[in-house]
Amino acid sequence: MGRAKLWNPKFAQLFCIEAMLQFGLYLTRPLVAGYAVSLGASLTLAGFLAGLLAAAALAARPVSGIAADRLGKKDLLSVSCGLFAISALGCALFRSIPLMTLFLTLQGFAFAFKSTVVVSLASLVVPEERVGSGVGWLGAAYTIACALGPAFGSLVGDTAGYAGAFAVSGALLSAGFVMAALFKAPPAAGARASSGGRFRGGPSDWLYGPALLLSAIAGLLMVAQGVTSSFVLVVGEMRGIEGASLYFLLYSLATATARPLAGRISDARGVRAVAAPMMMLAAFGMLAAAFVDSFAGIAVAGVCMGAGQGSAYCALQAESVRGVSKDRIGRAANTFYLGPDLCMGLGPVLGGFVLQAAGAAALFLFNATAVLAGLGLLVVCGRRRADSAS
């Protein structure tokens, strides 16, 4: 009976670690573009740096999934946390675009391993029938970070500058490293796993085919999320909107309300029952931000993106590891992140170009188009994926 509980001690530990890491990271994520501009970067280069974490994570994916399956997940989690702390402190100490690029790349490599390991561990420490709920609650850690991190980071940045905000982030990520070192991992995750045969280094060794479609849909969702989180403060300044930073709070409150319910619905009724309507809601939020040139547009975008993108992403992520054998969980989780990593890396670059060339309305229309493209992919191809998984 104890095993059937979602909130067992191991899952509670994992949730706390993820919350600390997400808060430490999200404290500075919305500040990267502004930091880069303050150092002399163009908006396009600032967008590239804002998306560099995701691009570097994508580059590390061919080995992170394999490592998560074949090596100790607890050790990988600890190493990732240590690299997070080093990268944040490096950005604080060295005010230089080249060195900032180096440390953000290092942070992206660490993120590739952390994200894969956390989802893999979650699927090991919760009952299989509660995977959707478990992933949904881990998403709440992101929600907490998204709600409090940018506001706290802006406060620290106003008083101590961008370097001060990165220093505080480094301290929090160091605390996350300590928590990860103390994490009580299940035996199968704390030791080296069986390789299951000779490693060939081919696509089948680091890709999990059934998760590729889910990865592509999630990636298109993350275009809108990555572009908006990177440039909403810049758009607020361009439009003269007071309180644009409240987007993050509204996004997070909506996500916190919707994600646990989305997890339960995806457990009971499947991924499409959640993802399709929630993607429509996210697209509506981007259209509101495009055509309503005031705080109301930002507020509607925050609520709709929080409930819509947050819920749909949660359902897609849970589906990617549902029913996967333990020796392939790392690869399944890793494959899912390929699309989000790629689109989070390219999205802000393209978004920065669109914003500079055509303005804020075009930026949000670009986001809406990406979400609707993902919805189209889900509608056209989702039935086959759902049938094969059932």
N, C-alpha and C positions, 0 to 999 in steps of 0.2 A: 504493500500500500504506500509506503514511503517513497518508493521509486516513481509512483504515479503523480507525485506532487511536482508542480512546475517550480515553485520557489523553495527548492532544496538548498542546502548551504553552498554547494558548489556553484549553482546558477546565481545565487545572490552575490557570491564573490566575483564571478565573471561580470555581472551587471555593474558592480561598483568600479571594477577596473575599466570597463568600457566607458562609463560615465566620466571618469577622471581623464582618460585619454582624449575623448571627444571634446571635453571642455577645454583642455589644454591646447588642442589643435584649433578649435573653432574660435578661440579667443583672438587668434591672429589671422585666420583665413580671410575674413573680410577686409583686413588691413593691408594685405600683401600688395594689392594694386596701388593703393594710396602711398604706401612706403616706397614702392618702385618709382612712382611719379615724383615723389619728393627727392629722390636720388637722381632725377633727370631722365627717367624713361618715358617713352611715348605711351599713349593709351594702348596701342597694339602690343608693344613689348610688355606693358603692365599686365595685359590680359594673358599673354604667354606665361608670365611668371605666376599669375594667379592660378593657371591651369597646370603648372609644372608638376605639382604633387601627383596629380592624376596621370600625367604623361609618363613620369618616372615609374609610377606604380605599374603602369601597363608594360613597360620594358622589363620589369622584374617578374611578371606573371609566369613566364615559361618555367621558372625555377621555384617560385613560391608555393605553387600548388603541390608539386612533387615533394618539396621539403616538408610541407605540412603533413603529407601522408607517410613519409618515410623516416622523419626525424621526430624528436620529442616536441610536442606542441607547446608545452610549458616553457621550454628553453627558447623556442622561437619567439614566443610572446615576450619574454623578458628581454631578449636581444633587441626586438623591435622597439620596445619602450625606451631602452637606453639610447638607441639611435634617434628617436624622437627628441629626447632631451638635449642631446648634443647638437642637433640641427637647429632647434629653437635658440639655444644659447649662442650658437655661432652667428645667427642672424642678428642677435642683440649686440654682439661684440664687434662685428665687422660691418660697417656701413658702406657697402660696395656692391654694385650690381653683379659683377662676376662671382663674388663670394656668396652673395645671396642666392644666385642661381645654383651654385654648388650645394649649399645647405638645403635648399628646397628639393633638389634632386635626391639628396640623401634621405630627406623626410619621405619622399615618394617611395623609395625602395623599402623603407621601414613600414610604410602604410600597406604595401602589397602583402607583406607577411602578416602583419597584425590583423588586417581585415579577413584574410583567409583563415587564420588560426582561431579568431574569436567565433566566427560562424561555425567552424568545424567543432570547436569545443562545446558550443551551445547544443549542437545536435547530438553530442555524446552525453551531456549531463541532464537533458530533459527527456521525458518519454516521447517516443516517436509520434504519438498522436497529438502531442502538444508542441511540435516543432514550430508551427505557424505562430502560436501564442508566444513562444520563447523568443523567436526572431522579432516579433512585434514589440515585446518589452525591451529587448536590446536596442531596438529603434528608439525607444523612449530615452535612452541615454543620449543619443544624438539630439533628440528633442530638447532635453535639458540644456545641452551644450549650445544649441542653436538659439535658445531663448535667452540664456544668461551670458554666454561667451562674448558675442559682439558688443553688447552694452557695456560689460565689464572691461573688455579690451579697449573700447572707445574712451571710457573713463580713464583708464591707465594711460592710454595714448595722449589724452589731453593734458594730463598732469606730468607724465614722465617721458613722453615722446614714443615714437614707434619702437625704438630700441628697448625702452622700459617695458612695453607690452610683450615683446618677445622674451625678455628676461623673466617676467612673471609666468609666461607660458612654459619656459624651460623648467622653472621650479615645480609647476604642477605636473609636468610630464615626468620629472624626476620622482615625484611622489607616486605616479602611476607605475614607474619601474619597480619601486619597492613593493607595491601591492602585487604586481605580477610575480615577483620573486617569491612572495609568500603564498601565492595561489595554490590551493590543494587540488591538483589536477587528477582526473580519474586515471587508473593504472595504464589503460590503453593509450592515453594521450601523453603521459609523462615519460614514456620510454620509447625507444626506437621501434617503429612498426615494421612488420615484415614487408619486404619489397614486392612480394608476390610475383617474382620472376625477374629475369634480367632486364635492366633498364637500357632502352635503346636510344632514348633522346628524341624520338619522333613525336608527332602531334598526339598520338593516342596515349602517350605517357604523361602529358600535361594538360590535355583537353578532355572534357567530358561532354560528348556530343549532345545529349538531351538538354543541356543547359544553354546551348548557344543561342537559340531563339529568345529565351528569356533574357539573356544578356543583351541582345540587340535592342529589345523593347525597353529594358531598363536604361540602356545607354541614351536612347533618345529622350527619355524622361529627364535624365541628368544633364542634358544640354540646357534645358530650361532652368533647372535648379542651379547649375554651376554659373551660368551667365548672370542670372538674377542676383545671386549672393555676392558675386564679384563686383557688380556694377550698380546695385540699387542705391548705394550711398552717393556714387558719382552722379547718377540720374537725379537724385534728390537735390543735389547742388545745382545741376544744370536747369532744373525746373523751378528752383526756389521753393522746394517743399520742405517745410519744417517737420521734423520727426520721422524722416524716412527710415531711420534705424529701427523704428518700431515694427517694420516689416518682419524682422527676425523674431520678435516676441509673438506677433500674431501668427506667423508661420508655425512657431513651436507650440503655442497653445492649441492650435487646430490639429497639429500632428499628434500631440499628447492625448487629445480627446479621441481621435479617429483610429490611431494605429492599433491599440489593444483590441478594439472591436473588429478591425480589419483582419487581424490575426485569427480571431475566433471564426469569422465568416469564411476565411480561406481554408481553415481546417475542416469546416463543415460542408462547404459548397464548392470549393475549388477556386483556383486563381482568377479565372475570368469573371466570376461573380463580383469580385472586388475591383480588379484592375480596370475593366472597361468603363464603368461609370465614373470612377475616380479620375481617370485620365481626361475624360470630358470636363470634369470640374476644374482640373488644373489648367486646361486650355482656356476655359472661360476666364480664369483669373488673369492669365497673361493678356487676353483681349481687353479686359477691364483696365489693366495698367497701361495698355497702349493708347486707349481712347479717352481715358479720364485723367486729365492733366492736373491732378491734385492729390492731396493725401488720401482721399477716398479711394482712388485707383490703386494706390500702394497698399491700402488696408485690405481691399477686396482681393488683391493678388496674394497677399500674405495668407489670408484665411483659406482661399481656394487651393493655393499651391500646397499649403500645409496638410490639409485634409486629403487633397487629391493625389499629388505626387507622393506624399509620405505613405499613404495607404497602399497605393498601387505598387510602389517599390518594395514595401514590406511583403506583400503577397507574392510578388515575383521572386524575391530572394528566398522566402520560405519554400517555395515550390522547387527551387533549384537544388535543394539538399534533401527534400522529402523522399524517404524510401531508398536513399543511396546507401550502398554497403559501406561499412566503416573504413575499409582500405581505399575508398575512392572519394570520401567526403571532401578532403582537401582539394582534390582536382575539380569536383563539382562546384564548390564555393569559389575557387579560383577562376574557373571558366566564367561563372556568372559576372565577376567583376571586370572582365575584359571590356565589355561594352561601356559600362559606366566610366572606367578609367580612360578609355579612348575619347569618349565624348566630353568628359569633364576636362580633359586636356585640350581638345580642339575647340570646345564650345566657347570658352572665354576669349580665345584668340579671334575666332570669327565674330563673336559678340563685340569685342573691342573695335574691330574693323567696321562692323555695321553701325555701331554707336558713333564712331568718328565720321563716317561717310554719310549717314542718313538720319541720325538722331535717335532719341529715346523711343518714340513710337515704333519705329522700324525694329529696334532691338527686341521689344516685347512681342511684336508680330513674328519675328524670327523664332522666338521661344515657343509661341503657340503652334507654329508650323511643325517644329520638332516633336512636340507632344502628340499632335494629330497624326503625324507620320508613324509614331509608335503605336497609336491606337489602331491605325489601319493595318499595321503588321500583325497586331494581336487578333484583329477580326478575321483577317485573311488566313493566317497560319495557326492561330491559337487552337482551333478545334483539333487539328491533327496532333499537336503536342499534348493536349489534355487527354485525348483518347489513348495515346501511347503510354502516358503515365498512369492511367487508371487500370 
